[in-house]
Amino acid sequence: MCFGNIFIKCPKTKALNMIEKDETLIDEEINTLRNNLKPKVDNIRNLEGKPEHPFNLKPLSKDEVNAMKKILYNPV
């Protein structure tokens, strides 16, 4: 694995577990930022005297994206 500009040898399972934990933490942080962004944008629009944005879209989850890929690229 590469940590900064240092390569460290470790078992494959340990490396995969570390990557999966990091991925989970990053996904949680992304979701928190996305959820906090909409009220901030609405507040800015309100301060500008504009109406709230009419769309309340949410991105697809990983499971939903994988399901869509299966449907689109592997039709039964």
PDB file of N, H, CA, C and O in Angstrom:
ATOM      1  N   MET A   1       0.841  -1.178   0.000  1.00  0.00           N
ATOM      2  CA  MET A   1       0.000   0.000   0.000  1.00  0.00           C
ATOM      3  C   MET A   1       0.882   1.236   0.000  1.00  0.00           C
ATOM      4  O   MET A   1       2.023   1.201   0.461  1.00  0.00           O
ATOM      5  N   CYS A   2       0.346   2.312  -0.516  1.00  0.00           N
ATOM      6  H   CYS A   2      -0.581   2.340  -0.891  1.00  0.00           H
ATOM      7  CA  CYS A   2       1.072   3.572  -0.568  1.00  0.00           C
ATOM      8  C   CYS A   2       0.468   4.541   0.447  1.00  0.00           C
ATOM      9  O   CYS A   2      -0.716   4.867   0.365  1.00  0.00           O
ATOM     10  N   PHE A   3       1.264   4.995   1.387  1.00  0.00           N
ATOM     11  H   PHE A   3       2.226   4.730   1.453  1.00  0.00           H
ATOM     12  CA  PHE A   3       0.866   5.993   2.368  1.00  0.00           C
ATOM     13  C   PHE A   3       1.712   7.231   2.115  1.00  0.00           C
ATOM     14  O   PHE A   3       2.886   7.279   2.484  1.00  0.00           O
ATOM     15  N   GLY A   4       1.107   8.232   1.482  1.00  0.00           N
ATOM     16  H   GLY A   4       0.153   8.193   1.183  1.00  0.00           H
ATOM     17  CA  GLY A   4       1.885   9.407   1.096  1.00  0.00           C
ATOM     18  C   GLY A   4       2.859   9.016   0.004  1.00  0.00           C
ATOM     19  O   GLY A   4       2.444   8.631  -1.089  1.00  0.00           O
ATOM     20  N   ASN A   5       4.142   9.110   0.285  1.00  0.00           N
ATOM     21  H   ASN A   5       4.478   9.423   1.173  1.00  0.00           H
ATOM     22  CA  ASN A   5       5.140   8.680  -0.694  1.00  0.00           C
ATOM     23  C   ASN A   5       5.975   7.526  -0.140  1.00  0.00           C
ATOM     24  O   ASN A   5       7.157   7.388  -0.454  1.00  0.00           O
ATOM     25  N   ILE A   6       5.329   6.694   0.699  1.00  0.00           N
ATOM     26  H   ILE A   6       4.369   6.807   0.954  1.00  0.00           H
ATOM     27  CA  ILE A   6       5.975   5.513   1.262  1.00  0.00           C
ATOM     28  C   ILE A   6       5.137   4.287   0.900  1.00  0.00           C
ATOM     29  O   ILE A   6       3.919   4.297   1.072  1.00  0.00           O
ATOM     30  N   PHE A   7       5.772   3.252   0.410  1.00  0.00           N
ATOM     31  H   PHE A   7       6.762   3.244   0.271  1.00  0.00           H
ATOM     32  CA  PHE A   7       5.098   1.996   0.131  1.00  0.00           C
ATOM     33  C   PHE A   7       5.341   1.038   1.291  1.00  0.00           C
ATOM     34  O   PHE A   7       6.473   0.867   1.743  1.00  0.00           O
ATOM     35  N   ILE A   8       4.258   0.413   1.768  1.00  0.00           N
ATOM     36  H   ILE A   8       3.338   0.552   1.401  1.00  0.00           H
ATOM     37  CA  ILE A   8       4.339  -0.519   2.888  1.00  0.00           C
ATOM     38  C   ILE A   8       3.722  -1.847   2.451  1.00  0.00           C
ATOM     39  O   ILE A   8       2.629  -1.878   1.885  1.00  0.00           O
ATOM     40  N   LYS A   9       4.424  -2.925   2.718  1.00  0.00           N
ATOM     41  H   LYS A   9       5.312  -2.900   3.178  1.00  0.00           H
ATOM     42  CA  LYS A   9       3.920  -4.248   2.383  1.00  0.00           C
ATOM     43  C   LYS A   9       3.033  -4.733   3.520  1.00  0.00           C
ATOM     44  O   LYS A   9       3.428  -4.706   4.686  1.00  0.00           O
ATOM     45  N   CYS A  10       1.822  -5.180   3.165  1.00  0.00           N
ATOM     46  H   CYS A  10       1.502  -5.202   2.218  1.00  0.00           H
ATOM     47  CA  CYS A  10       0.909  -5.744   4.170  1.00  0.00           C
ATOM     48  C   CYS A  10       0.035  -6.790   3.488  1.00  0.00           C
ATOM     49  O   CYS A  10      -0.058  -6.813   2.261  1.00  0.00           O
ATOM     50  N   PRO A  11      -0.605  -7.652   4.268  1.00  0.00           N
ATOM     51  CA  PRO A  11      -1.451  -8.695   3.674  1.00  0.00           C
ATOM     52  C   PRO A  11      -2.600  -8.080   2.863  1.00  0.00           C
ATOM     53  O   PRO A  11      -3.119  -7.013   3.189  1.00  0.00           O
ATOM     54  N   LYS A  12      -2.964  -8.779   1.821  1.00  0.00           N
ATOM     55  H   LYS A  12      -2.542  -9.646   1.556  1.00  0.00           H
ATOM     56  CA  LYS A  12      -4.007  -8.291   0.918  1.00  0.00           C
ATOM     57  C   LYS A  12      -5.321  -8.060   1.656  1.00  0.00           C
ATOM     58  O   LYS A  12      -5.985  -7.050   1.420  1.00  0.00           O
ATOM     59  N   THR A  13      -5.713  -8.980   2.549  1.00  0.00           N
ATOM     60  H   THR A  13      -5.174  -9.800   2.741  1.00  0.00           H
ATOM     61  CA  THR A  13      -6.984  -8.837   3.265  1.00  0.00           C
ATOM     62  C   THR A  13      -6.983  -7.588   4.141  1.00  0.00           C
ATOM     63  O   THR A  13      -7.988  -6.881   4.217  1.00  0.00           O
ATOM     64  N   LYS A  14      -5.860  -7.315   4.801  1.00  0.00           N
ATOM     65  H   LYS A  14      -5.044  -7.890   4.739  1.00  0.00           H
ATOM     66  CA  LYS A  14      -5.764  -6.127   5.655  1.00  0.00           C
ATOM     67  C   LYS A  14      -5.854  -4.865   4.806  1.00  0.00           C
ATOM     68  O   LYS A  14      -6.523  -3.904   5.185  1.00  0.00           O
ATOM     69  N   ALA A  15      -5.188  -4.867   3.667  1.00  0.00           N
ATOM     70  H   ALA A  15      -4.644  -5.647   3.358  1.00  0.00           H
ATOM     71  CA  ALA A  15      -5.244  -3.707   2.772  1.00  0.00           C
ATOM     72  C   ALA A  15      -6.666  -3.471   2.275  1.00  0.00           C
ATOM     73  O   ALA A  15      -7.137  -2.334   2.248  1.00  0.00           O
ATOM     74  N   LEU A  16      -7.347  -4.540   1.883  1.00  0.00           N
ATOM     75  H   LEU A  16      -6.965  -5.464   1.905  1.00  0.00           H
ATOM     76  CA  LEU A  16      -8.727  -4.409   1.411  1.00  0.00           C
ATOM     77  C   LEU A  16      -9.644  -3.894   2.523  1.00  0.00           C
ATOM     78  O   LEU A  16     -10.502  -3.047   2.276  1.00  0.00           O
ATOM     79  N   ASN A  17      -9.467  -4.401   3.746  1.00  0.00           N
ATOM     80  H   ASN A  17      -8.769  -5.090   3.947  1.00  0.00           H
ATOM     81  CA  ASN A  17     -10.284  -3.929   4.863  1.00  0.00           C
ATOM     82  C   ASN A  17     -10.059  -2.444   5.122  1.00  0.00           C
ATOM     83  O   ASN A  17     -11.010  -1.705   5.377  1.00  0.00           O
ATOM     84  N   MET A  18      -8.813  -2.011   5.056  1.00  0.00           N
ATOM     85  H   MET A  18      -8.041  -2.612   4.849  1.00  0.00           H
ATOM     86  CA  MET A  18      -8.510  -0.594   5.273  1.00  0.00           C
ATOM     87  C   MET A  18      -9.143   0.274   4.192  1.00  0.00           C
ATOM     88  O   MET A  18      -9.681   1.343   4.481  1.00  0.00           O
ATOM     89  N   ILE A  19      -9.079  -0.186   2.963  1.00  0.00           N
ATOM     90  H   ILE A  19      -8.642  -1.054   2.729  1.00  0.00           H
ATOM     91  CA  ILE A  19      -9.666   0.567   1.851  1.00  0.00           C
ATOM     92  C   ILE A  19     -11.180   0.628   1.987  1.00  0.00           C
ATOM     93  O   ILE A  19     -11.778   1.678   1.754  1.00  0.00           O
ATOM     94  N   GLU A  20     -11.809  -0.485   2.361  1.00  0.00           N
ATOM     95  H   GLU A  20     -11.323  -1.338   2.550  1.00  0.00           H
ATOM     96  CA  GLU A  20     -13.262  -0.509   2.526  1.00  0.00           C
ATOM     97  C   GLU A  20     -13.710   0.410   3.662  1.00  0.00           C
ATOM     98  O   GLU A  20     -14.730   1.087   3.539  1.00  0.00           O
ATOM     99  N   LYS A  21     -12.960   0.440   4.765  1.00  0.00           N
ATOM    100  H   LYS A  21     -12.131  -0.110   4.864  1.00  0.00           H
ATOM    101  CA  LYS A  21     -13.297   1.346   5.864  1.00  0.00           C
ATOM    102  C   LYS A  21     -13.179   2.799   5.418  1.00  0.00           C
ATOM    103  O   LYS A  21     -14.048   3.620   5.713  1.00  0.00           O
ATOM    104  N   ASP A  22     -12.098   3.109   4.706  1.00  0.00           N
ATOM    105  H   ASP A  22     -11.392   2.441   4.467  1.00  0.00           H
ATOM    106  CA  ASP A  22     -11.918   4.471   4.193  1.00  0.00           C
ATOM    107  C   ASP A  22     -13.051   4.847   3.249  1.00  0.00           C
ATOM    108  O   ASP A  22     -13.569   5.962   3.304  1.00  0.00           O
ATOM    109  N   GLU A  23     -13.431   3.920   2.389  1.00  0.00           N
ATOM    110  H   GLU A  23     -13.010   3.014   2.344  1.00  0.00           H
ATOM    111  CA  GLU A  23     -14.507   4.169   1.430  1.00  0.00           C
ATOM    112  C   GLU A  23     -15.820   4.443   2.162  1.00  0.00           C
ATOM    113  O   GLU A  23     -16.572   5.339   1.779  1.00  0.00           O
ATOM    114  N   THR A  24     -16.093   3.675   3.211  1.00  0.00           N
ATOM    115  H   THR A  24     -15.482   2.947   3.522  1.00  0.00           H
ATOM    116  CA  THR A  24     -17.317   3.879   3.994  1.00  0.00           C
ATOM    117  C   THR A  24     -17.312   5.251   4.651  1.00  0.00           C
ATOM    118  O   THR A  24     -18.319   5.958   4.618  1.00  0.00           O
ATOM    119  N   LEU A  25     -16.197   5.630   5.242  1.00  0.00           N
ATOM    120  H   LEU A  25     -15.378   5.056   5.268  1.00  0.00           H
ATOM    121  CA  LEU A  25     -16.099   6.945   5.883  1.00  0.00           C
ATOM    122  C   LEU A  25     -16.259   8.069   4.866  1.00  0.00           C
ATOM    123  O   LEU A  25     -16.921   9.069   5.145  1.00  0.00           O
ATOM    124  N   ILE A  26     -15.662   7.912   3.701  1.00  0.00           N
ATOM    125  H   ILE A  26     -15.124   7.100   3.475  1.00  0.00           H
ATOM    126  CA  ILE A  26     -15.767   8.937   2.660  1.00  0.00           C
ATOM    127  C   ILE A  26     -17.205   9.041   2.171  1.00  0.00           C
ATOM    128  O   ILE A  26     -17.708  10.148   1.980  1.00  0.00           O
ATOM    129  N   ASP A  27     -17.876   7.911   1.965  1.00  0.00           N
ATOM    130  H   ASP A  27     -17.467   7.011   2.120  1.00  0.00           H
ATOM    131  CA  ASP A  27     -19.276   7.928   1.533  1.00  0.00           C
ATOM    132  C   ASP A  27     -20.157   8.625   2.564  1.00  0.00           C
ATOM    133  O   ASP A  27     -21.039   9.402   2.198  1.00  0.00           O
ATOM    134  N   GLU A  28     -19.929   8.358   3.845  1.00  0.00           N
ATOM    135  H   GLU A  28     -19.212   7.727   4.142  1.00  0.00           H
ATOM    136  CA  GLU A  28     -20.707   9.008   4.898  1.00  0.00           C
ATOM    137  C   GLU A  28     -20.474  10.515   4.892  1.00  0.00           C
ATOM    138  O   GLU A  28     -21.415  11.295   5.042  1.00  0.00           O
ATOM    139  N   GLU A  29     -19.221  10.921   4.718  1.00  0.00           N
ATOM    140  H   GLU A  29     -18.457  10.287   4.595  1.00  0.00           H
ATOM    141  CA  GLU A  29     -18.905  12.349   4.692  1.00  0.00           C
ATOM    142  C   GLU A  29     -19.532  13.029   3.480  1.00  0.00           C
ATOM    143  O   GLU A  29     -20.047  14.142   3.592  1.00  0.00           O
ATOM    144  N   ILE A  30     -19.493  12.374   2.333  1.00  0.00           N
ATOM    145  H   ILE A  30     -19.074  11.470   2.242  1.00  0.00           H
ATOM    146  CA  ILE A  30     -20.111  12.922   1.122  1.00  0.00           C
ATOM    147  C   ILE A  30     -21.604  13.101   1.337  1.00  0.00           C
ATOM    148  O   ILE A  30     -22.156  14.149   1.002  1.00  0.00           O
ATOM    149  N   ASN A  31     -22.266  12.086   1.894  1.00  0.00           N
ATOM    150  H   ASN A  31     -21.818  11.235   2.167  1.00  0.00           H
ATOM    151  CA  ASN A  31     -23.708  12.182   2.136  1.00  0.00           C
ATOM    152  C   ASN A  31     -24.037  13.294   3.120  1.00  0.00           C
ATOM    153  O   ASN A  31     -25.024  14.005   2.934  1.00  0.00           O
ATOM    154  N   THR A  32     -23.234  13.457   4.159  1.00  0.00           N
ATOM    155  H   THR A  32     -22.432  12.880   4.311  1.00  0.00           H
ATOM    156  CA  THR A  32     -23.457  14.535   5.126  1.00  0.00           C
ATOM    157  C   THR A  32     -23.321  15.887   4.438  1.00  0.00           C
ATOM    158  O   THR A  32     -24.152  16.772   4.642  1.00  0.00           O
ATOM    159  N   LEU A  33     -22.287  16.052   3.629  1.00  0.00           N
ATOM    160  H   LEU A  33     -21.612  15.333   3.463  1.00  0.00           H
ATOM    161  CA  LEU A  33     -22.096  17.314   2.914  1.00  0.00           C
ATOM    162  C   LEU A  33     -23.240  17.596   1.951  1.00  0.00           C
ATOM    163  O   LEU A  33     -23.702  18.732   1.848  1.00  0.00           O
ATOM    164  N   ARG A  34     -23.696  16.573   1.252  1.00  0.00           N
ATOM    165  H   ARG A  34     -23.320  15.650   1.335  1.00  0.00           H
ATOM    166  CA  ARG A  34     -24.817  16.751   0.318  1.00  0.00           C
ATOM    167  C   ARG A  34     -26.078  17.155   1.066  1.00  0.00           C
ATOM    168  O   ARG A  34     -26.801  18.053   0.633  1.00  0.00           O
ATOM    169  N   ASN A  35     -26.345  16.490   2.193  1.00  0.00           N
ATOM    170  H   ASN A  35     -25.758  15.760   2.544  1.00  0.00           H
ATOM    171  CA  ASN A  35     -27.555  16.798   2.961  1.00  0.00           C
ATOM    172  C   ASN A  35     -27.505  18.199   3.558  1.00  0.00           C
ATOM    173  O   ASN A  35     -28.540  18.855   3.678  1.00  0.00           O
ATOM    174  N   ASN A  36     -26.327  18.662   3.929  1.00  0.00           N
ATOM    175  H   ASN A  36     -25.486  18.129   3.831  1.00  0.00           H
ATOM    176  CA  ASN A  36     -26.194  19.994   4.509  1.00  0.00           C
ATOM    177  C   ASN A  36     -26.163  21.091   3.448  1.00  0.00           C
ATOM    178  O   ASN A  36     -26.402  22.255   3.767  1.00  0.00           O
ATOM    179  N   LEU A  37     -25.880  20.749   2.212  1.00  0.00           N
ATOM    180  H   LEU A  37     -25.687  19.803   1.953  1.00  0.00           H
ATOM    181  CA  LEU A  37     -25.765  21.737   1.159  1.00  0.00           C
ATOM    182  C   LEU A  37     -27.121  22.318   0.762  1.00  0.00           C
ATOM    183  O   LEU A  37     -27.230  23.525   0.543  1.00  0.00           O
ATOM    184  N   LYS A  38     -28.141  21.491   0.667  1.00  0.00           N
ATOM    185  H   LYS A  38     -28.053  20.511   0.845  1.00  0.00           H
ATOM    186  CA  LYS A  38     -29.448  21.957   0.190  1.00  0.00           C
ATOM    187  C   LYS A  38     -30.039  23.058   1.067  1.00  0.00           C
ATOM    188  O   LYS A  38     -30.500  24.063   0.526  1.00  0.00           O
ATOM    189  N   PRO A  39     -30.047  22.919   2.406  1.00  0.00           N
ATOM    190  CA  PRO A  39     -30.571  24.023   3.216  1.00  0.00           C
ATOM    191  C   PRO A  39     -29.751  25.306   3.072  1.00  0.00           C
ATOM    192  O   PRO A  39     -30.300  26.406   3.131  1.00  0.00           O
ATOM    193  N   LYS A  40     -28.442  25.165   2.884  1.00  0.00           N
ATOM    194  H   LYS A  40     -27.996  24.272   2.837  1.00  0.00           H
ATOM    195  CA  LYS A  40     -27.589  26.345   2.712  1.00  0.00           C
ATOM    196  C   LYS A  40     -27.910  27.057   1.406  1.00  0.00           C
ATOM    197  O   LYS A  40     -27.973  28.286   1.371  1.00  0.00           O
ATOM    198  N   VAL A  41     -28.113  26.301   0.336  1.00  0.00           N
ATOM    199  H   VAL A  41     -28.062  25.302   0.364  1.00  0.00           H
ATOM    200  CA  VAL A  41     -28.465  26.895  -0.960  1.00  0.00           C
ATOM    201  C   VAL A  41     -29.830  27.563  -0.868  1.00  0.00           C
ATOM    202  O   VAL A  41     -30.017  28.664  -1.386  1.00  0.00           O
ATOM    203  N   ASP A  42     -30.782  26.911  -0.214  1.00  0.00           N
ATOM    204  H   ASP A  42     -30.630  26.017   0.207  1.00  0.00           H
ATOM    205  CA  ASP A  42     -32.110  27.507  -0.043  1.00  0.00           C
ATOM    206  C   ASP A  42     -32.021  28.799   0.758  1.00  0.00           C
ATOM    207  O   ASP A  42     -32.721  29.765   0.454  1.00  0.00           O
ATOM    208  N   ASN A  43     -31.168  28.826   1.777  1.00  0.00           N
ATOM    209  H   ASN A  43     -30.599  28.042   2.023  1.00  0.00           H
ATOM    210  CA  ASN A  43     -30.985  30.037   2.573  1.00  0.00           C
ATOM    211  C   ASN A  43     -30.411  31.165   1.718  1.00  0.00           C
ATOM    212  O   ASN A  43     -30.858  32.308   1.815  1.00  0.00           O
ATOM    213  N   ILE A  44     -29.423  30.849   0.884  1.00  0.00           N
ATOM    214  H   ILE A  44     -29.059  29.921   0.805  1.00  0.00           H
ATOM    215  CA  ILE A  44     -28.841  31.858  -0.009  1.00  0.00           C
ATOM    216  C   ILE A  44     -29.898  32.384  -0.975  1.00  0.00           C
ATOM    217  O   ILE A  44     -30.003  33.591  -1.191  1.00  0.00           O
ATOM    218  N   ARG A  45     -30.678  31.477  -1.554  1.00  0.00           N
ATOM    219  H   ARG A  45     -30.592  30.496  -1.378  1.00  0.00           H
ATOM    220  CA  ARG A  45     -31.722  31.891  -2.491  1.00  0.00           C
ATOM    221  C   ARG A  45     -32.744  32.778  -1.778  1.00  0.00           C
ATOM    222  O   ARG A  45     -33.227  33.755  -2.350  1.00  0.00           O
ATOM    223  N   ASN A  46     -33.072  32.434  -0.527  1.00  0.00           N
ATOM    224  H   ASN A  46     -32.679  31.640  -0.063  1.00  0.00           H
ATOM    225  CA  ASN A  46     -34.010  33.234   0.252  1.00  0.00           C
ATOM    226  C   ASN A  46     -33.446  34.630   0.500  1.00  0.00           C
ATOM    227  O   ASN A  46     -34.167  35.619   0.369  1.00  0.00           O
ATOM    228  N   LEU A  47     -32.156  34.722   0.859  1.00  0.00           N
ATOM    229  H   LEU A  47     -31.570  33.919   0.965  1.00  0.00           H
ATOM    230  CA  LEU A  47     -31.518  36.017   1.097  1.00  0.00           C
ATOM    231  C   LEU A  47     -31.455  36.852  -0.182  1.00  0.00           C
ATOM    232  O   LEU A  47     -31.497  38.082  -0.128  1.00  0.00           O
ATOM    233  N   GLU A  48     -31.352  36.183  -1.327  1.00  0.00           N
ATOM    234  H   GLU A  48     -31.318  35.185  -1.370  1.00  0.00           H
ATOM    235  CA  GLU A  48     -31.328  36.889  -2.610  1.00  0.00           C
ATOM    236  C   GLU A  48     -32.721  37.276  -3.077  1.00  0.00           C
ATOM    237  O   GLU A  48     -32.874  37.973  -4.080  1.00  0.00           O
ATOM    238  N   GLY A  49     -33.742  36.822  -2.344  1.00  0.00           N
ATOM    239  H   GLY A  49     -33.617  36.256  -1.529  1.00  0.00           H
ATOM    240  CA  GLY A  49     -35.123  37.121  -2.727  1.00  0.00           C
ATOM    241  C   GLY A  49     -35.666  36.207  -3.805  1.00  0.00           C
ATOM    242  O   GLY A  49     -36.676  36.523  -4.433  1.00  0.00           O
ATOM    243  N   LYS A  50     -35.022  35.093  -4.027  1.00  0.00           N
ATOM    244  H   LYS A  50     -34.201  34.836  -3.516  1.00  0.00           H
ATOM    245  CA  LYS A  50     -35.469  34.125  -5.029  1.00  0.00           C
ATOM    246  C   LYS A  50     -36.246  33.016  -4.330  1.00  0.00           C
ATOM    247  O   LYS A  50     -36.017  32.746  -3.151  1.00  0.00           O
ATOM    248  N   PRO A  51     -37.163  32.370  -5.049  1.00  0.00           N
ATOM    249  CA  PRO A  51     -37.900  31.259  -4.432  1.00  0.00           C
ATOM    250  C   PRO A  51     -36.995  30.039  -4.241  1.00  0.00           C
ATOM    251  O   PRO A  51     -35.936  29.944  -4.861  1.00  0.00           O
ATOM    252  N   GLU A  52     -37.415  29.110  -3.384  1.00  0.00           N
ATOM    253  H   GLU A  52     -38.275  29.187  -2.880  1.00  0.00           H
ATOM    254  CA  GLU A  52     -36.646  27.879  -3.181  1.00  0.00           C
ATOM    255  C   GLU A  52     -36.554  27.115  -4.489  1.00  0.00           C
ATOM    256  O   GLU A  52     -37.444  27.195  -5.336  1.00  0.00           O
ATOM    257  N   HIS A  53     -35.486  26.386  -4.639  1.00  0.00           N
ATOM    258  H   HIS A  53     -34.763  26.321  -3.951  1.00  0.00           H
ATOM    259  CA  HIS A  53     -35.291  25.591  -5.849  1.00  0.00           C
ATOM    260  C   HIS A  53     -36.390  24.536  -5.923  1.00  0.00           C
ATOM    261  O   HIS A  53     -36.650  23.851  -4.934  1.00  0.00           O
ATOM    262  N   PRO A  54     -37.041  24.392  -7.083  1.00  0.00           N
ATOM    263  CA  PRO A  54     -38.187  23.472  -7.172  1.00  0.00           C
ATOM    264  C   PRO A  54     -37.815  21.989  -7.160  1.00  0.00           C
ATOM    265  O   PRO A  54     -38.684  21.142  -6.950  1.00  0.00           O
ATOM    266  N   PHE A  55     -36.544  21.660  -7.381  1.00  0.00           N
ATOM    267  H   PHE A  55     -35.838  22.347  -7.552  1.00  0.00           H
ATOM    268  CA  PHE A  55     -36.145  20.260  -7.457  1.00  0.00           C
ATOM    269  C   PHE A  55     -35.583  19.793  -6.123  1.00  0.00           C
ATOM    270  O   PHE A  55     -34.890  20.538  -5.430  1.00  0.00           O
ATOM    271  N   ASN A  56     -35.888  18.559  -5.779  1.00  0.00           N
ATOM    272  H   ASN A  56     -36.451  17.954  -6.342  1.00  0.00           H
ATOM    273  CA  ASN A  56     -35.330  17.947  -4.572  1.00  0.00           C
ATOM    274  C   ASN A  56     -34.738  16.601  -4.975  1.00  0.00           C
ATOM    275  O   ASN A  56     -35.197  15.546  -4.539  1.00  0.00           O
ATOM    276  N   LEU A  57     -33.717  16.661  -5.811  1.00  0.00           N
ATOM    277  H   LEU A  57     -33.344  17.518  -6.166  1.00  0.00           H
ATOM    278  CA  LEU A  57     -33.125  15.446  -6.367  1.00  0.00           C
ATOM    279  C   LEU A  57     -32.080  14.873  -5.421  1.00  0.00           C
ATOM    280  O   LEU A  57     -31.379  15.609  -4.727  1.00  0.00           O
ATOM    281  N   LYS A  58     -31.988  13.555  -5.406  1.00  0.00           N
ATOM    282  H   LYS A  58     -32.557  12.957  -5.971  1.00  0.00           H
ATOM    283  CA  LYS A  58     -30.972  12.868  -4.618  1.00  0.00           C
ATOM    284  C   LYS A  58     -30.206  11.936  -5.542  1.00  0.00           C
ATOM    285  O   LYS A  58     -30.803  11.338  -6.437  1.00  0.00           O
ATOM    286  N   PRO A  59     -28.898  11.798  -5.351  1.00  0.00           N
ATOM    287  CA  PRO A  59     -28.126  10.893  -6.204  1.00  0.00           C
ATOM    288  C   PRO A  59     -28.475   9.444  -5.899  1.00  0.00           C
ATOM    289  O   PRO A  59     -28.940   9.119  -4.806  1.00  0.00           O
ATOM    290  N   LEU A  60     -28.245   8.586  -6.872  1.00  0.00           N
ATOM    291  H   LEU A  60     -27.867   8.849  -7.759  1.00  0.00           H
ATOM    292  CA  LEU A  60     -28.474   7.154  -6.673  1.00  0.00           C
ATOM    293  C   LEU A  60     -27.428   6.594  -5.711  1.00  0.00           C
ATOM    294  O   LEU A  60     -26.275   7.025  -5.705  1.00  0.00           O
ATOM    295  N   SER A  61     -27.852   5.633  -4.903  1.00  0.00           N
ATOM    296  H   SER A  61     -28.789   5.283  -4.908  1.00  0.00           H
ATOM    297  CA  SER A  61     -26.904   4.955  -4.021  1.00  0.00           C
ATOM    298  C   SER A  61     -26.097   3.962  -4.857  1.00  0.00           C
ATOM    299  O   SER A  61     -26.418   3.704  -6.017  1.00  0.00           O
ATOM    300  N   LYS A  62     -25.053   3.414  -4.252  1.00  0.00           N
ATOM    301  H   LYS A  62     -24.793   3.624  -3.310  1.00  0.00           H
ATOM    302  CA  LYS A  62     -24.233   2.431  -4.966  1.00  0.00           C
ATOM    303  C   LYS A  62     -25.063   1.219  -5.373  1.00  0.00           C
ATOM    304  O   LYS A  62     -24.910   0.702  -6.479  1.00  0.00           O
ATOM    305  N   ASP A  63     -25.939   0.768  -4.482  1.00  0.00           N
ATOM    306  H   ASP A  63     -26.063   1.188  -3.583  1.00  0.00           H
ATOM    307  CA  ASP A  63     -26.777  -0.384  -4.798  1.00  0.00           C
ATOM    308  C   ASP A  63     -27.710  -0.081  -5.969  1.00  0.00           C
ATOM    309  O   ASP A  63     -27.924  -0.932  -6.832  1.00  0.00           O
ATOM    310  N   GLU A  64     -28.264   1.135  -5.997  1.00  0.00           N
ATOM    311  H   GLU A  64     -28.090   1.827  -5.296  1.00  0.00           H
ATOM    312  CA  GLU A  64     -29.145   1.517  -7.096  1.00  0.00           C
ATOM    313  C   GLU A  64     -28.373   1.616  -8.406  1.00  0.00           C
ATOM    314  O   GLU A  64     -28.874   1.210  -9.455  1.00  0.00           O
ATOM    315  N   VAL A  65     -27.159   2.151  -8.352  1.00  0.00           N
ATOM    316  H   VAL A  65     -26.751   2.481  -7.500  1.00  0.00           H
ATOM    317  CA  VAL A  65     -26.327   2.247  -9.559  1.00  0.00           C
ATOM    318  C   VAL A  65     -25.991   0.849 -10.075  1.00  0.00           C
ATOM    319  O   VAL A  65     -26.069   0.594 -11.277  1.00  0.00           O
ATOM    320  N   ASN A  66     -25.620  -0.050  -9.177  1.00  0.00           N
ATOM    321  H   ASN A  66     -25.557   0.157  -8.200  1.00  0.00           H
ATOM    322  CA  ASN A  66     -25.299  -1.422  -9.589  1.00  0.00           C
ATOM    323  C   ASN A  66     -26.510  -2.115 -10.188  1.00  0.00           C
ATOM    324  O   ASN A  66     -26.381  -2.847 -11.169  1.00  0.00           O
ATOM    325  N   ALA A  67     -27.688  -1.893  -9.611  1.00  0.00           N
ATOM    326  H   ALA A  67     -27.793  -1.298  -8.814  1.00  0.00           H
ATOM    327  CA  ALA A  67     -28.912  -2.485 -10.150  1.00  0.00           C
ATOM    328  C   ALA A  67     -29.189  -1.941 -11.551  1.00  0.00           C
ATOM    329  O   ALA A  67     -29.581  -2.694 -12.443  1.00  0.00           O
ATOM    330  N   MET A  68     -28.987  -0.639 -11.745  1.00  0.00           N
ATOM    331  H   MET A  68     -28.668  -0.028 -11.021  1.00  0.00           H
ATOM    332  CA  MET A  68     -29.204  -0.046 -13.067  1.00  0.00           C
ATOM    333  C   MET A  68     -28.210  -0.607 -14.085  1.00  0.00           C
ATOM    334  O   MET A  68     -28.575  -0.867 -15.232  1.00  0.00           O
ATOM    335  N   LYS A  69     -26.965  -0.791 -13.671  1.00  0.00           N
ATOM    336  H   LYS A  69     -26.669  -0.579 -12.740  1.00  0.00           H
ATOM    337  CA  LYS A  69     -25.958  -1.357 -14.578  1.00  0.00           C
ATOM    338  C   LYS A  69     -26.348  -2.770 -15.002  1.00  0.00           C
ATOM    339  O   LYS A  69     -26.204  -3.141 -16.167  1.00  0.00           O
ATOM    340  N   LYS A  70     -26.845  -3.558 -14.038  1.00  0.00           N
ATOM    341  H   LYS A  70     -26.961  -3.257 -13.092  1.00  0.00           H
ATOM    342  CA  LYS A  70     -27.260  -4.929 -14.361  1.00  0.00           C
ATOM    343  C   LYS A  70     -28.396  -4.910 -15.370  1.00  0.00           C
ATOM    344  O   LYS A  70     -28.412  -5.702 -16.312  1.00  0.00           O
ATOM    345  N   ILE A  71     -29.340  -4.008 -15.172  1.00  0.00           N
ATOM    346  H   ILE A  71     -29.327  -3.365 -14.406  1.00  0.00           H
ATOM    347  CA  ILE A  71     -30.495  -3.933 -16.081  1.00  0.00           C
ATOM    348  C   ILE A  71     -30.061  -3.469 -17.465  1.00  0.00           C
ATOM    349  O   ILE A  71     -30.477  -4.039 -18.473  1.00  0.00           O
ATOM    350  N   LEU A  72     -29.227  -2.438 -17.515  1.00  0.00           N
ATOM    351  H   LEU A  72     -28.889  -1.975 -16.696  1.00  0.00           H
ATOM    352  CA  LEU A  72     -28.853  -1.846 -18.798  1.00  0.00           C
ATOM    353  C   LEU A  72     -27.844  -2.672 -19.582  1.00  0.00           C
ATOM    354  O   LEU A  72     -27.935  -2.767 -20.806  1.00  0.00           O
ATOM    355  N   TYR A  73     -26.868  -3.277 -18.875  1.00  0.00           N
ATOM    356  H   TYR A  73     -26.794  -3.200 -17.880  1.00  0.00           H
ATOM    357  CA  TYR A  73     -25.785  -3.941 -19.576  1.00  0.00           C
ATOM    358  C   TYR A  73     -25.881  -5.453 -19.586  1.00  0.00           C
ATOM    359  O   TYR A  73     -25.169  -6.107 -20.348  1.00  0.00           O
ATOM    360  N   ASN A  74     -26.742  -6.024 -18.760  1.00  0.00           N
ATOM    361  H   ASN A  74     -27.320  -5.493 -18.141  1.00  0.00           H
ATOM    362  CA  ASN A  74     -26.910  -7.475 -18.731  1.00  0.00           C
ATOM    363  C   ASN A  74     -28.389  -7.837 -18.814  1.00  0.00           C
ATOM    364  O   ASN A  74     -28.928  -8.439 -17.885  1.00  0.00           O
ATOM    365  N   PRO A  75     -29.047  -7.481 -19.907  1.00  0.00           N
ATOM    366  CA  PRO A  75     -30.484  -7.798 -19.997  1.00  0.00           C
ATOM    367  C   PRO A  75     -30.707  -9.307 -19.987  1.00  0.00           C
ATOM    368  O   PRO A  75     -29.916 -10.077 -20.532  1.00  0.00           O
ATOM    369  N   VAL A  76     -31.787  -9.696 -19.363  1.00  0.00           N
ATOM    370  H   VAL A  76     -32.429  -9.070 -18.921  1.00  0.00           H
ATOM    371  CA  VAL A  76     -32.109 -11.126 -19.257  1.00  0.00           C
ATOM    372  C   VAL A  76     -32.788 -11.612 -20.487  1.00  0.00           C
ATOM    373  O   VAL A  76     -33.133 -12.790 -20.578  1.00  0.00           O
TER     374      VAL A  76
END
